[in-house]
């Protein structure tokens, strides 16, 4: 997915400053349920399965990044 998630689960085009290799496009990141999201316009959170359940915003990045669909 090239866009970014809104907290309500919909998507929108990613701003130019957002990295393509971000948590929101990583195979290890899964968006948290709507009731666990911060207030609207503060970003969208998810849990990383590679980093022991670490919670991160979809626009963050780390050295464990693996693009969805890479199969790695």
N, CA, C and O of each residue as an XYZ file, in Angstrom:
288
protein
N       0.822     -1.180      0.000
C       0.000      0.000      0.000
C       0.870      1.249      0.000
O       1.776      1.374      0.824
N       0.604      2.173     -0.915
C       1.401      3.395     -1.007
C       0.872      4.525     -0.141
O       1.599      5.469      0.169
N      -0.396      4.432      0.249
C      -0.992      5.474      1.079
C      -0.724      5.222      2.550
O       0.038      4.330      2.924
N      -1.372      6.031      3.372
C      -1.271      5.841      4.812
C      -2.677      5.652      5.383
O      -3.667      6.089      4.797
N      -2.740      4.994      6.533
C      -4.010      4.726      7.190
C      -4.464      5.929      8.005
O      -3.653      6.603      8.641
N      -5.765      6.191      7.981
C      -6.392      7.113      8.920
C      -6.766      6.271     10.137
O      -6.845      5.047     10.031
N      -6.996      6.891     11.275
C      -7.320      6.128     12.478
C      -8.622      5.352     12.346
O      -8.824      4.369     13.058
N      -9.511      5.775     11.448
C     -10.776      5.060     11.262
C     -10.651      3.857     10.330
O     -11.638      3.164     10.081
N      -9.447      3.603      9.813
C      -9.216      2.455      8.943
C      -9.205      2.787      7.467
O      -8.751      1.975      6.662
N      -9.695      3.965      7.087
C      -9.636      4.377      5.686
C      -8.193      4.750      5.328
O      -7.334      4.815      6.208
N      -7.933      4.990      4.072
C      -6.584      5.353      3.640
C      -6.609      6.675      2.884
O      -7.651      7.116      2.398
N      -5.446      7.287      2.799
C      -5.275      8.510      2.017
C      -3.878      8.503      1.434
O      -3.033      7.707      1.844
N      -3.630      9.385      0.482
C      -2.321      9.465     -0.145
C      -1.288      9.905      0.890
O      -1.547     10.789      1.706
N      -0.129      9.283      0.844
C       0.938      9.621      1.786
C       1.563     10.960      1.408
O       1.818     11.209      0.230
N       1.814     11.823      2.391
C       2.521     13.080      2.104
C       3.920     12.786      1.572
O       4.461     11.706      1.807
N       4.495     13.730      0.867
C       5.822     13.539      0.253
C       6.916     13.270      1.283
O       7.905     12.613      0.957
N       6.768     13.760      2.520
C       7.812     13.574      3.529
C       7.842     12.160      4.114
O       8.809     11.797      4.784
N       6.804     11.358      3.875
C       6.712     10.012      4.454
C       7.591      9.037      3.661
O       7.492      8.952      2.437
N       8.436      8.318      4.365
C       9.321      7.327      3.737
C       8.508      6.174      3.155
O       7.499      5.785      3.744
N       8.918      5.619      2.020
C       8.224      4.440      1.492
C       8.508      3.195      2.337
O       7.673      2.293      2.405
N       9.678      3.137      2.979
C      10.061      1.994      3.822
C       9.736      2.310      5.283
O      10.628      2.510      6.108
N       8.447      2.350      5.577
C       7.962      2.728      6.897
C       7.189      1.573      7.529
O       6.843      0.602      6.856
N       6.930      1.687      8.799
C       6.195      0.643      9.518
C       4.884      0.281      8.833
O       4.539     -0.898      8.757
N       4.154      1.261      8.339
C       2.867      1.015      7.707
C       2.930      0.148      6.460
O       1.901     -0.367      6.023
N       4.124     -0.029      5.869
C       4.289     -0.895      4.693
C       5.133     -2.128      5.011
O       5.489     -2.884      4.108
N       5.454     -2.333      6.288
C       6.284     -3.467      6.715
C       5.423     -4.686      7.016
O       4.322     -4.565      7.553
N       5.933     -5.855      6.666
C       5.189     -7.094      6.907
C       5.035     -7.408      8.395
O       4.192     -8.228      8.760
N       5.820     -6.782      9.249
C       5.763     -7.065     10.685
C       4.828     -6.142     11.456
O       4.572     -6.370     12.638
N       4.320     -5.112     10.806
C       3.490     -4.107     11.479
C       2.018     -4.360     11.199
O       1.628     -4.559     10.048
N       1.200     -4.355     12.240
C      -0.248     -4.518     12.115
C      -0.948     -3.403     12.860
O      -0.670     -3.157     14.034
N      -1.860     -2.727     12.173
C      -2.587     -1.601     12.748
C      -3.383     -2.050     13.966
O      -4.047     -3.086     13.941
N      -3.309     -1.261     15.027
C      -4.086     -1.538     16.233
C      -5.568     -1.257     15.969
O      -5.895     -0.480     15.072
N      -6.467     -1.879     16.740
C      -7.902     -1.625     16.582
C      -8.234     -0.145     16.813
O      -7.493      0.572     17.487
N      -9.337      0.288     16.254
C      -9.762      1.688     16.333
C      -9.828      2.196     17.774
O      -9.463      3.341     18.040
N     -10.284      1.364     18.697
C     -10.410      1.804     20.094
C      -9.065      1.954     20.813
O      -9.023      2.457     21.935
N      -7.972      1.526     20.185
C      -6.634      1.679     20.774
C      -5.820      2.765     20.062
O      -4.639      2.946     20.359
N      -6.440      3.484     19.131
C      -5.764      4.541     18.392
C      -5.804      5.859     19.169
O      -6.718      6.090     19.960
N      -4.804      6.725     18.939
C      -4.833      8.053     19.564
C      -5.933      8.902     18.913
O      -6.539      8.471     17.932
N      -6.196     10.088     19.439
C      -7.197     10.961     18.836
C      -6.896     11.220     17.347
O      -5.748     11.139     16.910
N      -7.939     11.529     16.593
C      -7.797     11.789     15.157
C      -6.705     12.828     14.903
O      -6.500     13.739     15.705
N      -6.018     12.679     13.791
C      -4.945     13.583     13.335
C      -3.672     13.513     14.177
O      -2.801     14.371     14.041
N      -3.551     12.506     15.044
C      -2.313     12.346     15.811
C      -1.469     11.201     15.258
O      -0.374     10.948     15.759
N      -1.956     10.513     14.245
C      -1.225      9.396     13.670
C      -1.925      8.085     13.942
O      -2.875      8.022     14.722
N      -1.448      7.038     13.290
C      -2.030      5.709     13.437
C      -0.985      4.774     14.016
O       0.146      4.719     13.532
N      -1.361      4.044     15.046
C      -0.453      3.130     15.732
C      -0.666      1.686     15.305
O      -1.762      1.285     14.911
N       0.415      0.915     15.394
C       0.352     -0.509     15.134
C       1.366     -1.224     16.001
O       2.184     -0.594     16.672
N       1.306     -2.537     15.981
C       2.210     -3.369     16.777
C       3.162     -4.106     15.846
O       2.746     -4.650     14.822
N       4.439     -4.120     16.207
C       5.465     -4.784     15.413
C       5.731     -6.188     15.963
O       6.113     -6.345     17.123
N       5.531     -7.182     15.140
C       5.750     -8.562     15.581
C       7.230     -8.932     15.631
O       7.593     -9.891     16.313
N       8.084     -8.207     14.935
C       9.528     -8.497     14.946
C      10.237     -7.865     16.130
O      11.335     -8.286     16.493
N       9.630     -6.873     16.727
C      10.284     -6.154     17.822
C       9.572     -6.406     19.147
O       9.449     -5.501     19.973
N       9.110     -7.621     19.346
C       8.521     -8.019     20.616
C       7.233     -7.302     20.978
O       6.957     -7.070     22.155
N       6.445     -6.951     19.975
C       5.177     -6.290     20.251
C       5.290     -4.790     20.423
O       4.347     -4.143     20.879
N       6.436     -4.230     20.062
C       6.663     -2.792     20.163
C       5.562     -2.042     19.414
O       5.199     -2.429     18.304
N       5.030     -0.977     20.007
C       3.996     -0.170     19.358
C       4.674      1.021     18.685
O       5.469      1.730     19.301
N       4.344      1.229     17.405
C       4.966      2.294     16.620
C       3.947      2.954     15.705
O       2.974      2.328     15.284
N       4.180      4.220     15.404
C       3.362      4.911     14.421
C       3.693      4.366     13.033
O       4.811      3.909     12.794
N       2.725      4.415     12.122
C       2.910      3.872     10.789
C       3.981      4.599      9.977
O       4.456      4.054      8.980
N       4.371      5.797     10.366
C       5.375      6.556      9.627
C       6.788      6.332     10.154
O       7.739      6.895      9.612
N       6.945      5.525     11.196
C       8.277      5.242     11.741
C       9.002      4.205     10.878
O       8.409      3.619      9.972
N      10.271      3.987     11.164
C      11.112      3.061     10.403
C      12.158      2.462     11.341
O      12.593      3.113     12.291
N      12.559      1.222     11.071
C      13.660      0.634     11.834
C      14.468     -0.301     10.933
O      14.104     -0.536      9.781
N      15.550     -0.821     11.464
C      16.455     -1.676     10.684
C      15.864     -3.047     10.374
O      16.429     -3.787      9.569
N      14.744     -3.403     10.993
C      14.102     -4.705     10.758
C      13.089     -4.663      9.619
O      12.397     -5.652      9.376
N      12.991     -3.544      8.923
C      11.973     -3.356      7.882
C      12.054     -4.426      6.793
O      13.128     -4.718      6.267
N      10.902     -4.999      6.470
C      10.755     -5.944      5.352
C       9.454     -5.582      4.646
O       8.376     -5.683      5.230
N       9.556     -5.168      3.415
C       8.366     -4.748      2.657
C       7.366     -5.900      2.534
O       7.754     -7.046      2.313
N       6.090     -5.588      2.679
C       5.041     -6.593      2.495
C       5.149     -7.155      1.096
O       5.324     -6.420      0.125
N       5.043     -8.471      1.007
C       5.128     -9.131     -0.289
C       6.523     -9.595     -0.665
O       6.683    -10.307     -1.656
N       7.550     -9.207      0.109
C       8.918     -9.645     -0.167
C       9.121    -11.118      0.167
O       9.980    -11.773     -0.423
N       8.344    -11.643      1.102
C       8.484    -13.025      1.507
C       9.708    -13.295      2.327
O      10.103    -14.453      2.463
N      10.324    -12.287      2.877
C      11.544    -12.458      3.676
C      11.231    -12.454      5.142
O      12.135    -12.586      5.967
